[in-house]
Amino acid sequence: MKKLFFLLFALPLFAACTETGNEPEPQPQPQPEPEKKAQLILTSNEVMNFKAEGGQGTIEYTLVNAKEGVEFASECEADWISDFVFGEDITFVVAENEGEARETQIVITYAEASMEVTVKQAAKTEEPTPSAPAIVITSDNPMEFEMNGGIGTIKYTIENPVQGVELTASANVDWISQVTVQSEKIIFQVLANEVEEAREGKITLTYGMLEPVEVIVKQAAYAAPAPVFTFAPESLEVSVEGGAQSVAYTIENAIEGAEVVATCDAAWVSNLVATNGTLTFDVAANEESLRQAIIVLTYGDYAFEYVVKQLPANYNPGLNYLAFTVVETWADLKEGGNVWNVTFVEHDDLLGDMQTVISFYLAEANVHSLVSGTYSSAEGTILLNSASRNGYSTYRANASLATDISDASFVVAVDTETQTISFDGSFQAGNDIVALSYTGSVRGMDLSGNTSNEVNCTDWKWFNKNWQDTTECLFTGRSKDNALEIMFHIQHSGGTKVIPAGTYNVAPYEQLGDVLANSSTVTYNSVKGSLSSGSITVTHLRGMYNFEFDITDEYGRRFTGSYTGELGNGGTNP
């Protein structure tokens, strides 16, 4: 194994003399914040085994504290390892082995971080050539088809073929037809299934006196195709005065006996009726800002949405009034729980997925989620982007035409029973007035109604360790209910890939503490925070570790718990 040597250069100490009383004493200069070290975490196996035939290997990893302009590098002394490709995973090629079993090490480096993988390859073995012929199926067996059927292909080879002997094939059911034997493949047709039961047949391959080989063919039961609603117009823009509205709709793949039922949560949309291809409803006059509602048409077990937008009381023909259809959303916690940046994603066929950020301010911090209420930029509960406060409310923030939001107002409602949150409001960005309505979950928010800032866990799905070198280890764990995930970055002076017994205290990175706060995290119910204080106690128990921890994160959440057992993914257990 190649070793890396680091040379530390001492900074010369200079002293200067001054005449007493003639010059002011030198003032201490601020010290630059030390740069966070990059970390490579191996998430795949530390030892990879290959057959003599070789093939492609894949190394999975996690990179912490990536650095601009820094690239991955690989080291391996063996010439039978080649073609490294660096991306989300790292791939390489293992050449075919023509000799004895062999072993080598791959070292992946990124800046000061590195990880090591051992590659083992079996020796080449001479397999005797069978003297008897054999039918070898190289395609799927069984083969599965949807209810509509289709053309199937069985791929095969004949080992040690016999001159003058031909392969034959036949089906045992009439819905498998047109079975045709070709060179190294058999073509057949599966008819559409018109009964509401799955079915199974088989195709039998015969070659001389060999035992026949069967290929199983399975087909799904018939199911009526899903209905499709088409609206005219596709969405509706209603004037400020409101009034009676009518929208035509058609249904493709209608369900016999099913009726269309229209509902809407918005109070300003009423008297909904859907019948005979026409949706009618009333819209109240708008005395407020631009607003948007979603009408839900329930049809059997299916539901379809129709967007209604109403112009505001202060309608300006010089502005563009748009409706925002949310396809994805997530949230990031800022300022200790006082600010939630909620990202709403819309899709455009030309521009792709565009992200709009609305920054909600809470007078009282809540590290779990937003709270129900009315938020507006006028009252300072929606924060606007500015030179002094960057990274806040922005329209299409990831697009080339990103625009700061100048005005915004939203009603937010949290439903802990369904664990959903609704947003209903609008905002202005440049000449665009955008209405946005959304109800659902938000990744990064805990909508369970949890108010406790103390969590205890002793029941774990897994616990792993990932060594940076012999003095640094990242160990990670996930609770059985998937609600809690921890990552502790431990420093120690043991010099071996065994975490020494003892108590490790959380300290800032710049102090090089036992548990580095800035690179250690805890995620609970999707809300992620860095550690701020606490400790972890490690003991050794007959080849196993015992961890007991009591730590607090940057949001004041306290986490306690313990784990006893082996740690996977690198190094040794005590």
N, C-alpha and C positions, 0 to 999 in steps of 0.2 A: 504494500500500500504506500502510495506516495505521501510524503509529509510536507506540509506547508510551514514555513518558518517566517515569523514576523519580527521585524527589527523596529524597536522603539527608539525614536530619536528624542533626546533630551533638549528642551528649550533652554538655550543659554540664559543665564541670569546676569543682567547688566545692572550696575550700580552707578550712580552719578553723584557727584559732590557739588554742593552749592555753598556760597558764602552766607553765613548766618545773617538773617534779616534782610538780605538783598532780593531773594526770589521766594514766591509762595511755595509751600510744600506741594508735591505732586498729589493729585487726586486719584483715588482708585478708579480704574477703568472697568466698565461692565464687561463681564465675561460672556462670550457667545454661548448660546444654548447648545449643548452637545448634540450632534446629529444622531438620530435614532438608528441603531444597527438594523440592517436587513436580516430577516429570518426566513430560512427555508424549512418547511415542515413536510416530511415524507409521510404521505397518507396511503401509499400502497405498500406492498410487502418489502421487507428489508432484504430478503433473499428471493431471487427469481430462478426457477428451474426450467430448462429447455430440453426437448428431445434432441437426438442427434441430427434430425432434419433442420433444426434451427427455426428461424421465423422472426417475427416482429415482437419486441418488448415495449411495454408502456409503463412509465414511471409517473405516478400521480403525486401531486404536491400542493402545498399552500404557501404563498409568498406573503410575508408580512413586512411592511415598511419598504415598499418598492421605491427605487430611486430612478430619477429621470436620466436617460442616456445610458444606463447600465444594462448589459446583456448577459445571458446565461453562457456558461462555458462548461465543457465536459473534459474529463481526463480518464483515459483507460489505456493500459499498457498492451492489452491484447489486440492483435490485428484482426481477430475474427469478430470484433464488435465494431460496427460502422454506422454511417448514415443517421447521425443524431438530428432530430427535428424538434425545435423548442416552440411550444405553444401553451394552450391550457393544460396539456399533458406533454411529457417528453417521450418521444418514441425513438427507437433504435433498432438495428437489424443484427441478428445473430446468424452467422454463416453456418452452413452444414458442417458437421464434424465427421471427418474421415478417419479419426484415430481414437485415442483413449479419452476417458472422461476428463474434463477440464473446468477450470474455475478462474474467475477474474473479478476485479472490483471496478465499478464506475463511480467517479467522484463528480458531482454536479456542483458548480460554484456560481454564486451571484453576489458580487461585491465581496463583503467579508464573510458571508454565509455559505455553508456547504452542507451537502448530504451525501451519503454513501450507500450504494446498492451492490450486493454481491450477486454475480451471475454464474450459475452452474449449468453445464451441459453434459448430457449423457454420452457415453461412448457409442460408436457405430457398431451395430450388431448385424451379422449376416443372417437373414431369414431364409429358410429353405424355400425353394420354389415349389408350390404345390403341383402335384402331377395331375390331379383331377380338376375338371372344369368347375366353375362356380359362377352363379349369378350374383352380382353385387349391385344393389340399389344405391345410387348416389344422390337421389333427391329425397324429399320429405316422405316419411312413412310413419303415421298416416298422413293423408293429404286432406285439407279442409277447404270447403267451398261455402260461399254465401248462398242465400236462398235463390238468387238469380242464376246460379250455375256458371258455366263458362267452359273454356278449353283448358284441359290439364295436360301436363307433360311429366312422364316418369323417365328419369335419366338412369341409365344402367351401363354396366360393362360386363363382358364375359371373360373371366379369367381362364386361361388355358383352353381356348375354344377348340372344338372338334370339327374337323373338316366334314362338310356335308350336313351338319346339324344346324337347324334354324330355331330361333326363339319364337314362341307363339304366346299370345296373350288373349284373355277373354274375361268378360265381366259377368257377375252373377245376378245383376239386376238390370231391368230395361231402361232405367233413367241414366245409366252410364252407357253411352253408345259410341259408335264409330271408332272403336279401338283399333288403332293402326300401329304396327311395329315398324320402326325405322332403325337406321344405324345408331345405336347407343341412346335411343329415346323411343318412347311409346306415347303417341298422341291419342287423346280421347275427349269426348264431350260429356259434360254433366248438364242435364236438363234442369230447368227452373223447378223449384219445389213449390207446389201449390197447396200443400197441406200444412197445418199448423203443428207439425211434429218434425223434429230432426230425424234424419235417416242416415243409414250406413250401408255401404256395399263394399265389394272388393274386386280387384283385378288380379287374376292369377297368371303368373309367368311360368312357362314350361320350357325346359331345354333338355331334350333327349331323355335319358333315364334319371336325371337329377330330381331331387325332391322339389316340387313346385314352390315358388316364392310368391307370397301374397302381399299386395299393396292395398291398404285400407283407405277407402274414400268416404269422408264424412261431409254431410251437407246440413246447413242450418235450416230451421223451420221457417215456414212462410210467416212474414210479418208485414202488415200493411205499411206502406211508405208513410213517412211523417208528413203531416200537412204543411203547406207553405202559404203564408199570407202575403199578398201584394196590395199596397195602398196607393191611392191616387187622390191627392199628391202624396209623395213619400213622407213628408212632414208638413206641418201647418204653421204658418205665421199669422197670428190674429192681431187685428188692429187694437188700439188702446180702448176703443169703445166696447169691444167684445161682441156678444150676441150669439145667436144660433149658428152652429157650425155643422157641416156635413162632409164626410169623407167616404169615398167609395173603396170597397175592398173585394178581392177575389180570393178563393180558397182552392189551392191545388191539392190533390189527394184528400178529398173531403172524407170525414168520418161519419158513417151512417148513424143517424140519431143524435149526433152531438150538436149542441147549441153554443153560440158565441155569447160570452158574458163579458161586458166591459166594466172596468173599475178604474178609479183614479184617486190617489191620496190627496191631491191638491184641492182645497176647499173652493177655489175659484173656477173649477171645472165641475159641472153638475148635469143631472138629467141625461145620463149616458144610456143610449140604446143602440144595440147592434143587431140588425136583422136584415135578411134579404140582400146582403151585399152592401149595406149602407150603415155607417157609424154616425150617429148624430149626438150632439151634446151642446150645452150652453157654456159660454165663457163670460164671467163677470167683467165689468169695466175695471181697468187697471189704474189705480191712483198711486202706484208705487213705481219701483224700478223694473227693468226688464225681468221677466220671469219665464220659467219653463216648467212644464208638467209632463209626466209620462202616463199615458193611458195604457193599461194592461188588458189585452183581450185574451181571455181564457177559453180554450177550445179542447174539450176532452182533458187529456193529461198534458196538454201543451199550453204555452203562454207566449204571447207576442206583444211587443211594445211599440207604441206610437207616440212620437214626440210632438208636443204642442208648445209653441213659443208665442208669448204675447208682448207686444211693444209697450214701452213705458209711457207714463203720463207726460213726461217731458221729451217725447220723441223728437229726434233731430234727423231730418232726411239726409244730412251730411255725414252721418255715422253709419257704420255697418253693424247690424244686429245679428249675432250668430248664436247658434245652439251648440253646446259642448257635450258630446257623447263619450262617456268614460268607459274605457276598455280595461284599465288597470289602475291601481292606486296603492301607494305606500306612504309611510310617515317616518320622519326623523326627529328625534328629540334634541332641543337646543337650549342653551342658557339655563341648565340645571332643572329643566322640567317646566319652565315658564313659557317656552315657545315650541310649538309643533309645526314643523314644515311638512305640509301634506302635498304630495305630488300626484296630480291627476294626469293620466295618459289618454290621449285621443289618437285615433289612427286616420291617416290620410293616404289614399292610394298613391299619390304623387310624392308627398313629403315624408311618408313613413310614420313612425310613432313619435309624437311630440309631447313633451312633458311641461306641464304648467304647475308652478309652485304657489300655494297660498300659505302665508305665514300667520298662524293664529297665536295670539298672546293671551296668557292666563295670568291674572293678578296673583293667584295662589298656585304654586307649582303643583303639577300632577304628572308623575312619572309613568303612569299607566296609560292614560289616554286623554283626549280632549273631553271637556265636559259640555253638557247641553247648554245652549244659550244662543244669543244673537251676537254676532261679531261684525265689526265694520272698521274700515280704515278711518272714517270720520271720528270714531270714538277711541281710536288707538288700539283696538283689540285685533285688528289685522295690520301687520307691519308691512310697510312699503319699502321697496328697494331704494337705496340712495348711496351716495359716495361714502358716507360715514357708516352706513349699515348695509353692507353688501351681502348677497346670498339670500335675499328674502323675496317677497312676492314678485314673480316674473311669469309672463305669458310666453309659452313655447320656449322655455329656457334653453333647451338643447338644440334648437333650430337656428339657422342663419339669420332669421328675422326675429330673434328674441326681443321682447318689448317689456319694459317695466310696467307694472300695474299701477294706475294712478288713483283708482277708486274701487272699493270692493265692499260687499255686504253679504253675509251668509247667516242662515239659521241652521244650527247644528243640533241634532237630537241623537243621543246614545240610548240604545235599547239593549240592556244587559241580558234580558231573557233570550233574545235571538242572537246576541253578541254581534250586532250590526250597528252602524252609525250612518246617519243621513246628513247630506249637505244640500241645501237649497238656497241659491242666491245668484248673484251676477257680479261681474267686474268689468272695468274699462281698461283697455290697453291701446294707446294711440287712438285711432279712429274706430276701433272695434269695441262694441258692447257685447259681452259674452254671457249667456245664461248657462248655469251648470246645476244639474240635479243628479245626485247619486245616493243610493242606499245599498250597503253591503259591508263586508269586512274591509279592514285596512291593515295591510302588512306592516308590522312595527308598532301596532297599538294593541294593548290588552283591553278588550271590550267586555271582559267577564264581570265587571263590577268590583274587581279586587281593589281593596283599599289598604291592605296590609303591606307594610314595607319590610316584613320579616318572613323569610322562607327557610324551611328546614328540609333537607333531602338526605335519605340514606338508601334509597332504592334506585339503582342505576342500570341503564341499558348497556353501557360500555364505558370503559376507561382506557385511554391510550397514552403512551409517552412518545415524544419525538425529540431526539437529541440534536442540538445544534453543534455541540462539541462535548468533551468530557466534563465541562463545568456548567453547561447551560442545558436546560431541558424544558420543553413545553409539554405539559400534560393536560389532557382534555377529557371531559366526561359529559355524558348526556343522561338525564333522568329517564326512567322507564316510561313516564307519561309524556316525554318529549317537551315538557314545559320549560325545563332548565338545562342550559348548556354552559359549562365553565371552561376557561382556558387560562391556566396559570403558567407564567414564565418564571421558572425557578433558577437562581444562580447558587452554585455551591463550590466548594474547594476540594471535593473528593478526588478528582482526577480520573475517575472511572465512570462507566455508564451504569452506575447504580446511585440512586438518590440517597445520600447519607441520612440516617435518622437524625432528627432534631426539629427545632421550631424555626420556621422561615417567616419573617415579618415583611409586610407590604411596605414598600418605600418608593419614592419617585425615581424615575429612570436615571436622572442625573446624579443621584446619590448611590447608584449601583446597589440597590437593596437586595435582600434575599428573594423577594417576589417583586418583579419589576411592574410597577403600577400601570404605566402607560401602555405596556404590551400585554397585560393580563386583562381579560374581559369576562363578564358574566352576562348571559342573555336569558331573560325570564319573560315568558309569554310574548316573545318577539321583540321585547324592548332590551336593547344592548347598552351596556355601560362599562366604563373602565373602572378598575379597582382604585380605591382611595386609602383604605386602611384595613387592618386586621392581620391575621396570621394563619399559617398552615403548619400543623404538627405531623411529622412523618415518623413512623415506627416500622420495624422489620419483624415479620411473623413467619418463620419457617418457609422461606421462599416466596412470601407475599408481602405486599405493602399494606399499611394502614394509614389512611389520611384522615385527619380531623381538621376542619377549617371553620373559621369565624371571620368573615370578611364583609366589608361595606363598599358599595360602589359609589361612583360620582354623584348619583342621584339620591344617596342616603338610604338605599335599600340594603338590608342586612341579610346575609346568607350564611347559614350554618349547616353542618352535615358531616358525614363520614363515609368512607369507602374502605373495604377490606377485600383484597384479592390480588391477582396478578395484573400487571399492566402489559398491554400488547404493543406491537409496532416498534420494536427496536430496543437494543440494549438487553440487559439481563435483569432478572428479579433477584432480590436479596437471597 
